[in-house]
Amino acid sequence: MRKSPRDRGMAPITHSFTEYEEGEKASIVIDPSVHGGQPHHRFQGLTGEVVGRQGRAFVLEVNVGKMKKRVIARPEHLKKCSK
């Protein structure tokens, strides 16, 4: 995983302060410049529902095939979905 040349460098600090409510949809978009709280790369690009918090991270429930998986990711690696 790597960023495009124009996006290199530190991520904006506002990404760390983004809040998600329970039941809200969020996409997993891994930011390779932030190593902490990264979900496994197999979940890159998937969309799930926020079901709770765990410390600074959020817990998402994602459908993978027929299974529902719980993914723990920090807000730097999440992106709000439009309704």
N, CA and C of each residue as an Amber inpcrd file, in Angstrom:
protein
   249
   0.8400000  -1.1690000   0.0000000   0.0000000   0.0000000   0.0000000
   0.8900000   1.2380000   0.0000000   0.5380000   2.1680000  -0.8290000
   1.2480000   3.4350000  -0.8130000   0.3530000   4.5220000  -1.3930000
   0.7090000   5.7510000  -1.0710000  -0.0510000   6.8980000  -1.5370000
   0.4570000   7.3280000  -2.9100000  -0.3650000   8.0870000  -3.6080000
   0.0920000   8.6770000  -4.8600000   1.0570000   9.8160000  -4.5190000
   1.9420000  10.1800000  -5.4210000   2.9430000  11.2140000  -5.1060000
   2.3510000  12.5370000  -4.6150000   1.1910000  12.9210000  -5.0820000
   0.5930000  14.1920000  -4.6640000  -0.0160000  14.1170000  -3.2590000
  -0.2730000  12.9260000  -2.7680000  -0.8950000  12.7710000  -1.4540000
   0.0970000  12.3920000  -0.3640000   1.3810000  12.3570000  -0.6810000
   2.3870000  11.9150000   0.2810000   2.4870000  12.8410000   1.4720000
   3.0380000  12.3170000   2.5500000   3.2540000  13.1160000   3.7500000
   2.2520000  12.7750000   4.8310000   2.2360000  13.6050000   5.8480000
   1.3560000  13.3880000   6.9890000  -0.1090000  13.5900000   6.5990000
  -0.9760000  12.8260000   7.2220000  -2.4130000  12.9870000   7.0050000
  -2.8960000  14.2150000   7.7730000  -3.9550000  14.8760000   7.2980000
  -4.4900000  16.0200000   8.0320000  -4.9370000  15.6040000   9.4350000
  -4.6970000  16.4800000  10.4090000  -5.0130000  16.1490000  11.7950000
  -6.5170000  15.9960000  12.0190000  -7.3250000  16.6200000  11.1710000
  -8.7800000  16.5410000  11.3330000  -9.3030000  15.1210000  11.1270000
  -8.5550000  14.2910000  10.3970000  -8.9930000  12.9020000  10.2010000
  -9.0220000  12.1440000  11.5300000  -8.1540000  12.5330000  12.4770000
  -8.1000000  11.8410000  13.7630000  -9.2820000  12.1900000  14.6590000
  -9.8890000  13.3580000  14.4120000 -10.9620000  13.8300000  15.2880000
 -12.3530000  13.5340000  14.7610000 -12.4640000  12.8600000  13.6420000
 -13.7670000  12.5530000  13.0680000 -14.5140000  11.5970000  13.9840000
 -15.7670000  11.9120000  14.2700000 -16.6060000  11.0750000  15.1370000
 -17.6510000  10.3380000  14.3010000 -17.9690000   9.1460000  14.7050000
 -18.9730000   8.3320000  14.0420000 -19.9910000   7.8880000  15.0850000
 -21.2610000   7.9650000  14.7420000 -22.3380000   7.5080000  15.6280000
 -22.6070000   6.0310000  15.3650000 -23.1680000   5.3500000  16.3490000
 -23.5360000   3.9470000  16.1450000 -24.6420000   3.8780000  15.0950000
 -24.5360000   2.9090000  14.2010000 -25.5080000   2.7530000  13.1330000
 -25.1390000   3.5080000  11.8620000 -24.1160000   4.3460000  11.9230000
 -23.6820000   5.1120000  10.7610000 -22.8160000   4.2380000   9.8540000
 -22.8950000   4.4580000   8.5450000 -22.0930000   3.7010000   7.5800000
 -20.7480000   4.3790000   7.3830000 -19.6980000   3.5720000   7.2560000
 -18.3450000   4.0910000   7.0140000 -17.5950000   3.1110000   6.1150000
 -16.7590000   3.6700000   5.2430000 -15.9160000   2.8620000   4.3620000
 -14.5200000   2.7710000   4.9580000 -13.8770000   1.6420000   4.7360000
 -12.5150000   1.4490000   5.2100000 -11.5690000   1.8450000   4.0780000
 -10.8250000   2.9430000   4.3060000  -9.8450000   3.4410000   3.3410000
  -8.5420000   3.5950000   4.1190000  -7.6650000   2.6050000   4.0250000
  -6.4550000   2.5800000   4.8410000  -5.4990000   3.6810000   4.4050000
  -5.0200000   4.4530000   5.3910000  -4.0430000   5.5130000   5.1570000
  -2.6700000   4.9500000   5.5210000  -1.8120000   4.6880000   4.5370000
  -0.5330000   4.0490000   4.8300000   0.4510000   4.9140000   5.6120000
   0.1980000   6.2280000   5.7160000   1.1170000   7.0830000   6.4710000
   0.8710000   6.9960000   7.9690000  -0.2680000   6.4000000   8.3840000
  -0.5820000   6.2300000   9.8020000  -0.5930000   4.7280000  10.0760000
   0.3830000   4.2540000  10.8470000   0.5020000   2.8150000  11.0560000
  -0.4000000   2.3070000  12.1650000  -0.6830000   3.1220000  13.1570000
  -1.4950000   2.6830000  14.2870000  -2.9480000   2.5190000  13.9120000
  -3.5550000   1.4640000  14.3790000  -4.9880000   1.2520000  14.1930000
  -5.3900000   0.8530000  12.7980000  -4.4450000   0.3550000  12.0080000
  -4.7970000  -0.0850000  10.6620000  -5.5140000  -1.4190000  10.7220000
  -6.6400000  -1.5550000  10.0050000  -7.2490000  -2.8810000   9.8850000
  -6.4450000  -3.7210000   8.8840000  -6.7170000  -4.9870000   8.8240000
  -6.0230000  -5.8590000   7.8780000  -6.3440000  -5.3950000   6.4590000
  -5.3690000  -5.5040000   5.5520000  -5.5450000  -4.9880000   4.1960000
  -6.6260000  -5.7110000   3.4050000  -7.0980000  -6.8800000   3.8530000
  -8.1720000  -7.5530000   3.1250000  -9.4940000  -6.7960000   3.2440000
  -9.5980000  -5.8790000   4.2370000 -10.8210000  -5.1140000   4.4300000
 -10.7900000  -3.7740000   3.7030000  -9.7100000  -3.4580000   2.9950000
  -9.5860000  -2.2090000   2.2520000 -10.7290000  -2.0730000   1.2540000
 -11.4360000  -0.9440000   1.2940000 -12.5060000  -0.6570000   0.3450000
 -13.8670000  -1.1540000   0.7470000 -13.9850000  -1.9150000   1.8270000
 -15.2860000  -2.4220000   2.2380000 -16.0330000  -1.3760000   3.0590000
 -17.3510000  -1.4770000   3.0470000 -18.2030000  -0.5580000   3.7950000
 -18.9260000  -1.3460000   4.8690000 -19.0150000  -0.7530000   6.0570000
 -19.6940000  -1.4160000   7.1630000 -20.4390000  -0.4330000   8.0320000
 -21.0510000  -0.9700000   9.0640000 -21.8330000  -0.1710000  10.0010000
 -21.0900000  -0.0660000  11.3190000 -21.0230000   1.1300000  11.8690000
 -20.3510000   1.3430000  13.1460000 -21.2360000   0.7660000  14.2450000
 -20.6620000  -0.1390000  15.0550000 -21.4360000  -0.7650000  16.1280000
 -20.9370000  -0.3850000  17.5130000 -19.8100000   0.3210000  17.5890000
 -19.3200000   0.7220000  18.9020000 -17.9250000   1.3170000  18.8250000
 -17.3950000   1.5700000  20.0430000 -16.0380000   2.1030000  20.1650000
 -15.1890000   1.1480000  20.9680000 -13.8880000   1.2370000  20.7590000
 -12.9390000   0.4780000  21.5560000 -11.7180000   1.3700000  21.7230000
 -11.6880000   2.1010000  22.8210000 -10.6350000   3.0840000  23.0190000
 -10.8160000   4.2220000  22.0350000  -9.7590000   4.5620000  21.2950000
  -9.8480000   5.5980000  20.2650000 -10.4270000   5.0710000  18.9580000
 -10.5010000   3.7640000  18.8160000 -10.9230000   3.1440000  17.5600000
 -12.4330000   2.9000000  17.5380000 -12.9230000   2.6230000  16.3350000
 -14.3240000   2.2920000  16.1350000 -14.4290000   0.8430000  15.6820000
 -15.5150000   0.1940000  16.0710000 -15.7670000  -1.1930000  15.6870000
 -16.8200000  -1.1750000  14.5890000 -16.4760000  -1.7440000  13.4310000
 -17.4010000  -1.8120000  12.3030000 -17.7990000  -3.2540000  12.0670000
 -19.0230000  -3.4500000  11.6220000 -19.4830000  -4.7750000  11.2230000
 -19.5600000  -4.7790000   9.7040000 -18.7760000  -5.6560000   9.0860000
 -18.6150000  -5.6900000   7.6340000 -19.0460000  -7.0490000   7.1200000
 -19.7380000  -7.0690000   5.9670000 -20.0900000  -8.3310000   5.3240000
 -18.9410000  -8.7750000   4.4410000 -18.4440000  -9.9920000   4.6990000
 -17.4010000 -10.5950000   3.8710000 -17.9740000 -11.9170000   3.3850000
 -18.4490000 -11.9290000   2.1460000 -19.1470000 -13.1070000   1.6380000
 -20.4560000 -13.2640000   2.3900000 -20.6510000 -14.4190000   3.0170000
 -21.8660000 -14.6690000   3.7930000 -21.6720000 -14.3760000   5.2740000
 -20.4340000 -14.0610000   5.6570000 -20.1070000 -13.8460000   7.0700000
 -20.1450000 -12.3690000   7.4300000 -20.4400000 -12.0940000   8.6960000
 -20.3040000 -10.7400000   9.2300000 -19.0540000 -10.7270000  10.0870000
 -18.1420000  -9.7980000   9.7760000 -16.8910000  -9.6790000  10.5260000
 -16.8800000  -8.3580000  11.2660000 -16.2290000  -8.3380000  12.4200000
 -16.0450000  -7.1060000  13.1750000 -14.6220000  -6.6210000  12.9390000
 -14.5080000  -5.3810000  12.4960000 -13.2240000  -4.7800000  12.1810000
 -13.0140000  -3.6060000  13.1250000 -11.8230000  -3.5390000  13.7280000
 -11.4790000  -2.4460000  14.6350000 -10.5040000  -1.5460000  13.8940000
 -10.8770000  -0.2700000  13.7410000 -10.0270000   0.6620000  12.9910000
 -10.1180000   2.0530000  13.5900000  -9.0000000   2.7650000  13.5690000
  -8.9870000   4.1450000  14.0350000  -9.5960000   5.0460000  12.9550000
 -10.0540000   6.2490000  13.3380000 -10.7690000   7.1070000  12.3880000
  -9.9390000   7.5610000  11.1850000  -8.6070000   7.5330000  11.2760000
  -7.7760000   7.9080000  10.1400000  -7.9790000   6.9670000   8.9430000
  -8.4540000   5.7580000   9.2260000  -8.6150000   4.7360000   8.1770000
 -10.0700000   4.5560000   7.7810000 -10.9350000   5.4670000   8.2130000
 -12.3590000   5.3920000   7.8790000 -12.7820000   6.6360000   7.1190000
 -13.8610000   6.4990000   6.3520000 -14.3990000   7.6100000   5.5830000
 -15.9200000   7.5270000   5.6520000 -16.5700000   8.6360000   5.9630000
 -18.0310000   8.6430000   6.0640000 -18.6580000   8.3840000   4.7100000
 -19.7430000   7.6140000   4.7300000 -20.4820000   7.3310000   3.4910000
 -21.6370000   8.3160000   3.3800000 -21.8980000   8.7620000   2.1630000
 -23.0500000   9.6440000   1.9630000 -24.3140000   8.7800000   1.9300000
 -25.4030000   9.3620000   2.3680000 -26.6440000   8.5770000   2.4820000
 -27.4180000   8.5480000   1.2160000
